[in-house]
């Protein structure tokens, strides 16, 4: 089941335009939109997800997400033990993806305005 949940997340995320996956730190699979990481999943199925302070507080108070295990305040750790957990992780990854798109577009537009290729 472990590989099934990771495969489910990976298949879904890689279906979003502009996303990629690759090796992350400590044996994780990192998901990116352009250069920005939108989250990563470790082989023990703990998803580490960058979130805003508001979302972080909501997730922590909900009880499933935990403070990031390495102490990064801009992340939560979310264990995936079921399809419902994987769906929740995908929802957060999708939110991160939607936030990353306009940031990448602004970066590209800024470079175009500078006359950079």
N, C-alpha and C positions, 0 to 999 in steps of 0.2 A: 504493500500500500504506500510506503514512503516514496518510492519512485513514481507511483501513479500520481500522487499529489504534486510533486515537483514538476512532472511532465505536464500535468493539467495547467499549472501556472505558467510554465514556459511556453506552451503552445498558445495560450490565450494572449500573453504579453507580446509574443513575437508576431502576432496577427495585427498589431497596431502599427500603422505606418510610421517609419522612422525609428523603430525600436531595434535594439540588438541585445544579445546576451554574450557573456564571456566569463572567464574565470575571475573570481573575486578573491579577496583575502581570506585566509583560513579555510580554504576549500569550498567557498561559496560560489553560487552562480549569481553574477551581477547583471542587472537589467538597466539599460540606459536608453535615454532619448537623446540623440546627438551625443554630446560629451557629458551630459548630466546623468548621474545615477538616480534612478527612481526607486531603487530598493535592491536588496539581495537576499537570497535564501541559502542558508547553510545546509550541509548534508544531513544534519540532525533535524531538519525541517523547521528551524527557527528562522522566520523572516525578519530581517532588520530593515525598518522602513523610515525614511526621513519624513517628518511631519511638522506642520506648524505647531506652535505652542497650544493653540486652541484645540486642534485635533488631538494632540498628544494628551491633554488633560481629559478630553472626552473618552478616548480609548482606554486610558488607565483607570478612569472611574468605572468603566463598563466591566472591568475585571478580566478580560481575556488577554489583552496586551499587557506587557510588563515594561518596566523601565529597561532601557537598553542594557544588555548584560555587561558591556564594556564602559558604561556610564556616559555615553554620548547623549547630551540633553536634547539634541535635535532629532533623535531617533527613538522609536519604540521597537521592542522585540515581540513578535507575535508567533507563538507556537502553532504549527499546523498539524492537527491530529485527526481532522475529518474534512470532508468536502465542504462543510459549512465554514470551517476555518479558512480553507483555501479560497472560498468565495469572498470572505471578509478581507483577506490579504489582497485579492485581485481588485476589490473595490478601492483599497488604499493606493495600490499601484496605479490604478486608472486615474485617481485623483491627482497623484504625483505627475503622471503623464500629461494630464490636461493643464497642470500648472507649468510644466517644463516647455510645452509647445510655444506659448507666447514669449517666454524668456529667450528661447532660441531664435525666434523670429526677430525680436528686438536686437539681438546680438548681430544677426546677419544684416539687418537694415542699417545698423550703426556702422558696420564695416563698409557697406555699399556707399553710405554717405561720406565716408572718409576717402573714397576713391580706391579702397583696397579691393583686390580681386576676391 
